[in-house]
């Protein structure tokens, strides 16, 4: 293994964080709201919380689609 490492070299592997050049403040806010609503839905487990989450999820999708 040591010889192969000396001959071929060693890499650190793929990048963990990919660049999101299209991500802006509007998208970040929509995704943040969606995550908050998801947590609320899972914590409360009510139908109203689920509807709020679905509404915010649709909004986030709409915002992302309008940018891209």
N, C-alpha and C positions, 0 to 999 in steps of 0.2 A: 504494500500500500504506500509506503514511504517513497519508494522509487517512482511509482506512478504519479504520485503527488508532485515530486520534483520535476518530472518530465512534462506532465500535462498541465500542471498548475491546479489551482483550486478556485472554485467560485463560491459565492455566498448564497446562491440560489435566486429564485425570482423575487422581484420587488413585492412587498406585501401591500403597499398602498399605490394604487394606480391613480394617475393624474386625471382629474375631472375638470377639464378646461371650460366646459359648458356650465358648470355649477355656479350659480350666482346667489345673491342674497334672497331673492324671491323663492327660489327652489329650496334653499336651506330652511327658510321659515316654514314653508309648506311641509317639508319632511319632518321638521321638528314638531310641528303641530300634530302630524299624523302619529308620530311615535308617542307623544303624550296621550293622545286619545286611545291608542292601542293599550298602553299601560293601564289607563283608567278602566277600559272595557274588561281587561283580564282581572283586574283587582275587584271590581264591583260585580261583574258577570250579570249585567242587566241588559235588557233589550234596547233601552234608550241609549246606553253607552255604546252598544254595538252599532246602532244607527249613526251616532255621532262619528264613530271611527270610520265607518264605510263612507260617510260624506267627506271626511277629511282625506281619506285615501283617494277618492275620485278627484278631489281638488288637487292633490299632489300630482296625480297622473296628468291632469289637464295642464298644470303649470309646466311640468317637464316636457310635455308634448309641444306646448307653445314656444318653448325655447329651442328645442331640437328640431 
